[in-house]
Amino acid sequence: MAKVNKNFENLVPSYLFAEIAKRVNEFVKANPDKPVIRLGIGDVTRPLAPVVVDAMKKGCDELAVKETFKGYPDYEGYEFARQAIADYYKTFGVSVDKDEILINDGAKSDAGNITDIFSQDNVVLVTDPVYPVYVDTNIMGGRKIIYADANEENGFNASPDPSVHADLIYLCSPNNPTGAAMNEEQLKAWVDYALANDAIIFYDAAYESFITEDGIPRSIYAIEGSRKCAIEMCSLSKTAGFTGTRCGYTVIPKELEMDGTNIYKLWYRRQSTKFNGVSYPVQCGLAAVFSEEGLKQIQENLKYYQENARIIAKTMDECGVKYTGGINSPYIWFKCPGGKSSWEFFDYMLNTINVVGTPGEGFGENGKGWFRLTAFGDRENTIEAMRRFKEMLSK
Ligand code: PLP
């Protein structure tokens, strides 16, 4: 008999977004005259930058001609694309070699797949609240998971507990869902902890391009010692609107070794077995994102979202609502007013002002009583939602 992976039975049913959709659909059916504003989604809404589209079209044209046609790409990505990423790191003062970069079809794939190269008996540490991918992939792999609390007291930036041992550590900064971003000192504490525990950090930098403040690292490799303990994952999804186009990259320093094994080589072995690379036109698009003109053009969309985030954060300030995020992040994570639970607040907001967000408890225990709004909506909708929010709280 074919036996299934019973670890899947340990997954919590993924009811969060299904439950949101169900409640919203019921509301819309009962109130067709009340348009709903959706600030719950984590997907982008702005189009790709023109220079990126042109590069992808040119890439397609090359595939249409025998002399420039390309078949399978390199597993780790074309050299020109990896060089573009290495040059991008230089713009914020971090040195990464093009041969330490592997291009993929998005950060979610690698965040989930990286555990293939680590044994089942590793102890995995995640922060709570958490991006569910880190938890679910390790439940599927049957690993023990421990949690580091991110909460109101520590500004939703968890710190390591030296009395607790972990082998694999997931960090995400700026964080989804809390929008909190770690400063150098906070990040250094995790690097020191990882080095002391012979642990590896998986650093998810998917939202690095939203950082506006000094002193918030754009990469874990800005921290001393990190090259001996960290793998960095990044994505073009939010940076350049690639949620549908699909492209990201992972950085593994060549000197990163664990248990006598070179981690880059191990991951390369895994990728060359199970992954056949990213298409040429998409990698042309990636290189265009990180070109001089591309970096200018993607700023337009980033500024648009940042302004939405500022509008939401300002409303929270004006209403005296506690929150994190919004400054270095497209997420605003706030404490539900009136001591409501996150689902109570979800229903209250939907019914009173017809605005949809994401209840915090969907991201873990510490999300109870908290709520996430995103800055990825339209400007007019964001302004209108916040006008209604203010009105709702003034009553
Ligand atoms: N990491 C975090 C923290 C995310 O929030 C997301 C997407 O929402 C991803 C990774 C996935 O990114 P990608 O679209 O590159 O797979």
Boltz pocket constraint, residues with backbone or C-beta under 6 A from the ligand:
constraints:
  - pocket:
      binder: B
      contacts: [[A, 42], [A, 105], [A, 106], [A, 107], [A, 108], [A, 109], [A, 111], [A, 131], [A, 172], [A, 174], [A, 176], [A, 204], [A, 206], [A, 234], [A, 235], [A, 236], [A, 237], [A, 242], [A, 243], [A, 247], [A, 248]]
      max_distance: 6.0
